[in-house]
């Protein structure tokens, strides 16, 4: 299982580093956040880290099919790499993707091909994604939502999605933060500040 994150890192590097360097920076930061959750996730830590590396591969020009990166990335992992179904479901549903899929008319397809995954892992991946900016730096979920809206502009479907999904995104980050806090209280460890 320890080789899964390494495989995921190399695949993400191959697909993102040259054509999308800023996306690659973001993915590196998300994976670092995922590694920081390992003490809380136990046996699922390698799976989360792999999903963190791969969550945005659907942006790669090589993979674009529907134009909806969670679905395109999950299909590529399933069809080309025969990846574990749970990994494909995490990538396909990361950061409330089902809400944006509704706006794109793809919700039925997404939920049929990649049903929602484990809630704790989904929350953890959302936490990592939504507290990492495009440069790979740690930020708050609210700052991340503001950054996305500024980058895409007020009329973008992505901006509209962030407004609809905000309560769920914030709740996922909050639940993961609370899990970290409980772990820290039980063990006395400090994992990271946000």
C-alpha contacts under 8 A as a table, 3 or more apart, distances in Angstrom:
res1	aa1	res2	aa2	distance
1	X	4	X	5.49
1	X	46	X	6.62
2	X	5	X	6.52
2	X	6	X	7.54
2	X	46	X	6.30
3	X	6	X	5.16
3	X	7	X	6.14
4	X	7	X	5.18
4	X	8	X	6.12
4	X	46	X	6.58
4	X	47	X	7.17
4	X	50	X	6.18
5	X	8	X	4.95
5	X	9	X	5.99
5	X	46	X	5.95
5	X	47	X	7.26
5	X	49	X	5.79
5	X	50	X	4.43
5	X	53	X	7.48
6	X	9	X	5.08
6	X	10	X	6.28
6	X	50	X	7.77
7	X	10	X	5.30
7	X	11	X	6.21
7	X	50	X	7.91
8	X	11	X	5.12
8	X	12	X	6.05
8	X	50	X	5.21
8	X	51	X	7.69
8	X	53	X	5.81
8	X	54	X	6.19
9	X	12	X	5.18
9	X	13	X	6.01
9	X	50	X	7.21
9	X	53	X	5.54
9	X	54	X	7.51
10	X	13	X	5.01
10	X	14	X	6.14
11	X	14	X	5.14
11	X	15	X	6.31
11	X	54	X	7.73
12	X	15	X	5.17
12	X	16	X	5.80
12	X	17	X	7.57
12	X	24	X	7.68
12	X	53	X	6.09
12	X	54	X	5.78
12	X	57	X	6.16
13	X	16	X	5.37
13	X	17	X	5.02
13	X	24	X	7.03
14	X	17	X	6.32
14	X	18	X	7.70
15	X	18	X	7.58
15	X	19	X	7.46
15	X	57	X	6.50
15	X	60	X	5.76
15	X	62	X	7.48
16	X	19	X	5.66
16	X	20	X	4.99
16	X	21	X	6.42
16	X	23	X	6.71
16	X	24	X	5.38
16	X	57	X	6.78
16	X	59	X	7.98
16	X	60	X	6.01
17	X	20	X	5.72
17	X	21	X	4.86
17	X	23	X	7.75
17	X	24	X	5.21
18	X	21	X	5.78
19	X	60	X	7.28
19	X	61	X	7.61
20	X	23	X	5.33
20	X	24	X	6.21
20	X	60	X	7.32
21	X	24	X	4.87
21	X	25	X	6.26
22	X	25	X	4.96
22	X	26	X	6.34
22	X	134	X	6.09
22	X	135	X	6.17
23	X	26	X	5.05
23	X	27	X	6.22
23	X	56	X	7.62
23	X	134	X	6.31
23	X	135	X	7.83
24	X	27	X	5.08
24	X	28	X	6.22
25	X	28	X	5.19
25	X	29	X	6.41
25	X	134	X	6.54
25	X	135	X	5.22
25	X	136	X	5.10
26	X	29	X	5.17
26	X	30	X	6.22
26	X	132	X	6.66
26	X	133	X	6.20
26	X	134	X	4.56
26	X	135	X	5.29
26	X	136	X	4.15
26	X	137	X	7.68
27	X	30	X	4.98
27	X	31	X	6.12
27	X	52	X	6.75
27	X	53	X	5.68
27	X	54	X	7.71
27	X	55	X	7.76
27	X	56	X	7.17
27	X	136	X	6.90
28	X	31	X	5.18
28	X	32	X	6.26
28	X	53	X	6.87
28	X	136	X	6.27
29	X	32	X	5.05
29	X	33	X	6.31
29	X	132	X	6.21
29	X	135	X	7.67
29	X	136	X	4.01
29	X	137	X	6.23
29	X	138	X	7.60
30	X	33	X	5.09
30	X	34	X	6.25
30	X	52	X	5.72
30	X	53	X	7.19
30	X	128	X	5.13
30	X	129	X	5.52
30	X	132	X	6.02
30	X	136	X	6.87
31	X	34	X	4.89
31	X	35	X	6.24
31	X	49	X	5.55
31	X	50	X	7.69
31	X	52	X	4.92
31	X	53	X	5.50
31	X	128	X	7.53
32	X	35	X	5.13
32	X	36	X	6.44
33	X	36	X	5.11
33	X	37	X	6.79
33	X	128	X	5.40
34	X	37	X	5.25
34	X	38	X	6.98
34	X	45	X	7.56
34	X	48	X	6.32
34	X	49	X	5.17
34	X	52	X	6.57
34	X	124	X	7.56
34	X	125	X	7.27
34	X	128	X	6.06
35	X	38	X	5.41
35	X	45	X	7.17
35	X	49	X	6.10
36	X	39	X	7.40
36	X	191	X	6.35
36	X	192	X	7.26
37	X	40	X	5.48
37	X	41	X	6.30
37	X	45	X	7.06
37	X	124	X	7.88
37	X	180	X	7.75
37	X	191	X	7.60
38	X	41	X	5.14
38	X	42	X	5.89
38	X	44	X	7.85
38	X	45	X	4.77
38	X	46	X	7.77
39	X	42	X	5.77
39	X	45	X	7.86
40	X	179	X	7.38
40	X	180	X	6.72
40	X	183	X	6.52
41	X	44	X	5.40
41	X	45	X	5.19
42	X	45	X	5.62
43	X	46	X	7.13
44	X	47	X	5.31
44	X	48	X	6.34
44	X	121	X	7.87
45	X	48	X	5.18
45	X	49	X	6.22
46	X	49	X	5.11
46	X	50	X	6.15
47	X	50	X	5.14
47	X	51	X	6.22
47	X	87	X	6.81
48	X	51	X	5.06
48	X	52	X	6.10
48	X	121	X	6.61
48	X	124	X	7.60
48	X	125	X	6.70
49	X	52	X	4.95
49	X	53	X	6.32
50	X	53	X	5.18
50	X	54	X	6.25
50	X	87	X	7.66
51	X	54	X	5.02
51	X	55	X	5.53
51	X	87	X	6.10
51	X	90	X	6.40
51	X	91	X	5.97
51	X	125	X	7.40
52	X	55	X	5.40
52	X	125	X	6.46
52	X	128	X	7.50
52	X	129	X	7.64
53	X	56	X	7.65
54	X	57	X	5.42
54	X	73	X	7.64
54	X	91	X	6.77
55	X	58	X	7.59
55	X	70	X	6.95
55	X	73	X	7.23
55	X	90	X	7.76
55	X	91	X	4.76
55	X	92	X	7.73
55	X	94	X	6.88
56	X	59	X	5.86
56	X	60	X	7.98
56	X	69	X	6.59
56	X	70	X	6.91
56	X	73	X	6.95
56	X	91	X	7.76
57	X	60	X	5.53
57	X	63	X	7.69
57	X	69	X	7.22
57	X	73	X	5.37
58	X	63	X	5.78
58	X	64	X	6.30
58	X	68	X	7.39
58	X	69	X	4.03
58	X	70	X	5.95
58	X	71	X	7.20
58	X	72	X	4.89
58	X	73	X	3.81
58	X	74	X	7.53
58	X	76	X	7.93
59	X	63	X	7.06
59	X	64	X	6.55
59	X	67	X	7.99
59	X	69	X	5.27
59	X	72	X	7.99
59	X	73	X	7.62
60	X	63	X	5.42
60	X	64	X	6.46
61	X	64	X	5.47
63	X	72	X	6.35
63	X	73	X	6.99
63	X	76	X	7.01
64	X	67	X	5.55
64	X	68	X	7.78
64	X	69	X	7.26
64	X	72	X	6.15
65	X	68	X	7.76
65	X	72	X	6.08
66	X	69	X	7.77
66	X	71	X	7.55
66	X	72	X	6.43
67	X	72	X	7.16
68	X	71	X	5.76
68	X	72	X	6.14
68	X	101	X	7.68
69	X	72	X	5.02
69	X	73	X	5.81
70	X	73	X	5.30
70	X	74	X	6.11
70	X	91	X	5.91
70	X	92	X	4.40
70	X	93	X	6.55
70	X	94	X	7.02
70	X	97	X	6.82
71	X	74	X	5.18
71	X	75	X	6.04
71	X	91	X	7.87
71	X	92	X	5.09
71	X	110	X	6.51
72	X	75	X	5.27
72	X	76	X	6.22
72	X	92	X	7.95
73	X	76	X	5.17
73	X	77	X	6.29
73	X	91	X	6.86
73	X	92	X	6.92
74	X	77	X	5.15
74	X	78	X	6.15
74	X	88	X	4.77
74	X	89	X	6.91
74	X	91	X	5.61
74	X	92	X	4.98
74	X	114	X	7.88
75	X	78	X	5.06
75	X	79	X	5.76
75	X	80	X	7.95
75	X	88	X	7.42
76	X	79	X	5.25
76	X	80	X	5.38
76	X	81	X	7.05
77	X	80	X	5.73
77	X	81	X	5.04
77	X	82	X	6.17
77	X	83	X	5.42
77	X	88	X	6.28
78	X	81	X	5.83
78	X	82	X	4.59
78	X	83	X	5.20
78	X	84	X	7.49
78	X	85	X	7.21
78	X	88	X	6.32
79	X	82	X	5.64
83	X	87	X	6.74
83	X	88	X	6.68
84	X	87	X	5.35
84	X	88	X	6.49
85	X	88	X	5.05
85	X	89	X	6.11
86	X	89	X	5.01
86	X	90	X	6.18
86	X	117	X	6.55
87	X	90	X	5.16
87	X	91	X	6.33
88	X	91	X	5.22
88	X	92	X	5.97
88	X	114	X	6.98
89	X	92	X	5.00
89	X	93	X	5.96
89	X	114	X	4.88
89	X	115	X	6.29
89	X	116	X	6.27
89	X	117	X	5.75
90	X	93	X	5.34
90	X	94	X	5.68
90	X	116	X	7.48
90	X	117	X	5.99
90	X	121	X	7.76
90	X	122	X	6.40
90	X	125	X	7.85
91	X	94	X	5.36
92	X	97	X	7.11
92	X	110	X	7.21
92	X	114	X	6.30
93	X	96	X	6.17
93	X	97	X	4.93
93	X	98	X	6.31
93	X	110	X	7.97
93	X	114	X	7.45
93	X	115	X	7.94
93	X	116	X	6.32
93	X	117	X	7.63
93	X	122	X	7.78
94	X	97	X	5.65
94	X	122	X	6.57
94	X	125	X	6.60
94	X	126	X	6.18
95	X	122	X	7.62
95	X	125	X	7.20
95	X	126	X	4.64
95	X	129	X	7.20
95	X	130	X	7.50
95	X	169	X	6.55
96	X	99	X	5.80
96	X	100	X	7.37
96	X	126	X	7.82
96	X	165	X	6.57
96	X	168	X	7.25
96	X	169	X	6.86
97	X	100	X	5.30
97	X	101	X	6.01
98	X	101	X	4.77
98	X	102	X	6.23
98	X	107	X	5.81
98	X	110	X	7.13
98	X	111	X	7.51
99	X	102	X	5.24
99	X	103	X	6.80
99	X	107	X	7.59
99	X	161	X	6.77
99	X	164	X	7.52
99	X	165	X	6.61
100	X	103	X	5.09
100	X	104	X	6.38
100	X	157	X	7.94
100	X	158	X	7.32
100	X	161	X	5.48
101	X	104	X	4.99
101	X	105	X	6.05
101	X	106	X	4.72
101	X	107	X	4.62
101	X	110	X	7.18
102	X	105	X	5.10
102	X	106	X	5.82
102	X	107	X	4.70
103	X	106	X	7.61
103	X	157	X	7.53
103	X	161	X	7.63
104	X	107	X	7.62
105	X	108	X	7.73
106	X	109	X	5.27
106	X	110	X	6.08
107	X	110	X	5.14
107	X	111	X	6.00
108	X	111	X	5.31
108	X	112	X	5.93
109	X	112	X	5.22
109	X	113	X	6.02
110	X	113	X	5.36
110	X	114	X	5.52
110	X	115	X	7.16
111	X	114	X	5.22
111	X	115	X	4.64
111	X	116	X	6.95
112	X	115	X	6.04
117	X	121	X	7.51
117	X	122	X	6.50
118	X	121	X	5.46
118	X	122	X	6.03
119	X	122	X	5.00
119	X	123	X	5.97
120	X	123	X	5.15
120	X	124	X	6.14
120	X	176	X	7.76
121	X	124	X	4.93
121	X	125	X	6.14
122	X	125	X	5.21
122	X	126	X	6.16
122	X	172	X	7.99
123	X	126	X	5.09
123	X	127	X	6.02
123	X	172	X	4.64
123	X	173	X	6.62
123	X	175	X	7.15
123	X	176	X	6.26
124	X	127	X	4.95
124	X	128	X	6.25
124	X	172	X	7.33
124	X	173	X	7.41
124	X	176	X	5.85
125	X	128	X	5.11
125	X	129	X	6.13
126	X	129	X	5.09
126	X	130	X	5.72
126	X	169	X	6.85
126	X	172	X	6.41
126	X	173	X	6.68
127	X	130	X	5.31
127	X	131	X	5.99
127	X	169	X	7.96
127	X	172	X	6.35
127	X	173	X	4.53
127	X	176	X	6.58
128	X	131	X	5.55
128	X	132	X	6.41
129	X	132	X	5.53
130	X	133	X	7.64
130	X	140	X	7.60
130	X	141	X	5.32
130	X	144	X	6.08
130	X	145	X	7.66
130	X	169	X	7.53
130	X	173	X	7.55
131	X	138	X	5.56
131	X	139	X	4.96
131	X	140	X	5.25
131	X	141	X	5.15
131	X	144	X	6.42
132	X	135	X	7.82
132	X	136	X	5.57
132	X	137	X	5.39
132	X	138	X	4.66
132	X	139	X	5.66
132	X	140	X	7.89
132	X	144	X	7.12
133	X	136	X	5.32
133	X	137	X	5.42
133	X	138	X	6.45
133	X	139	X	6.43
133	X	144	X	6.18
133	X	147	X	7.77
134	X	137	X	7.44
138	X	194	X	7.94
139	X	143	X	6.31
139	X	144	X	6.48
140	X	143	X	5.20
140	X	144	X	6.18
140	X	194	X	7.47
141	X	144	X	4.95
141	X	145	X	6.22
141	X	169	X	7.94
141	X	170	X	6.61
141	X	173	X	7.30
142	X	145	X	5.18
142	X	146	X	6.27
142	X	170	X	7.90
143	X	146	X	5.03
143	X	147	X	6.07
144	X	147	X	5.00
144	X	148	X	6.21
145	X	148	X	5.16
145	X	149	X	6.24
145	X	162	X	6.70
145	X	166	X	7.84
146	X	149	X	5.18
146	X	150	X	6.16
147	X	150	X	5.17
147	X	151	X	6.06
148	X	151	X	5.10
148	X	152	X	6.14
148	X	159	X	6.97
148	X	162	X	8.00
149	X	152	X	5.36
149	X	153	X	5.61
149	X	154	X	6.63
149	X	158	X	7.67
149	X	159	X	4.99
149	X	162	X	7.50
150	X	153	X	5.26
150	X	154	X	7.52
152	X	155	X	7.96
152	X	156	X	5.87
152	X	158	X	6.84
152	X	159	X	6.33
153	X	156	X	5.75
153	X	159	X	6.71
154	X	159	X	6.14
154	X	160	X	7.61
155	X	159	X	6.99
155	X	160	X	7.38
156	X	159	X	5.17
156	X	160	X	6.40
157	X	160	X	5.04
157	X	161	X	6.10
158	X	161	X	4.95
158	X	162	X	6.30
159	X	162	X	5.13
159	X	163	X	6.59
160	X	163	X	5.31
160	X	164	X	6.48
161	X	164	X	5.12
161	X	165	X	5.90
162	X	165	X	5.07
162	X	166	X	5.56
163	X	166	X	5.36
164	X	167	X	7.52
165	X	168	X	5.51
165	X	169	X	6.04
166	X	169	X	5.03
166	X	170	X	5.94
167	X	170	X	5.32
167	X	171	X	6.05
168	X	171	X	4.95
168	X	172	X	6.13
169	X	172	X	5.21
169	X	173	X	6.39
170	X	173	X	5.15
170	X	174	X	6.06
171	X	174	X	4.94
171	X	175	X	6.05
172	X	175	X	5.20
172	X	176	X	6.25
173	X	176	X	5.25
173	X	177	X	6.05
174	X	177	X	5.01
174	X	178	X	6.09
175	X	178	X	5.07
175	X	179	X	6.25
176	X	179	X	4.97
176	X	180	X	6.22
177	X	180	X	5.05
177	X	181	X	6.18
177	X	194	X	7.26
178	X	181	X	4.93
178	X	182	X	6.14
179	X	182	X	5.16
179	X	183	X	6.18
180	X	183	X	5.08
180	X	184	X	6.11
180	X	191	X	7.70
181	X	184	X	5.02
181	X	185	X	6.12
182	X	185	X	5.09
182	X	186	X	6.18
183	X	186	X	5.15
183	X	187	X	6.03
183	X	188	X	7.84
183	X	189	X	7.62
184	X	187	X	5.21
184	X	188	X	4.98
184	X	189	X	4.91
184	X	190	X	5.99
184	X	191	X	7.51
185	X	188	X	5.45
185	X	189	X	7.60
190	X	193	X	7.73
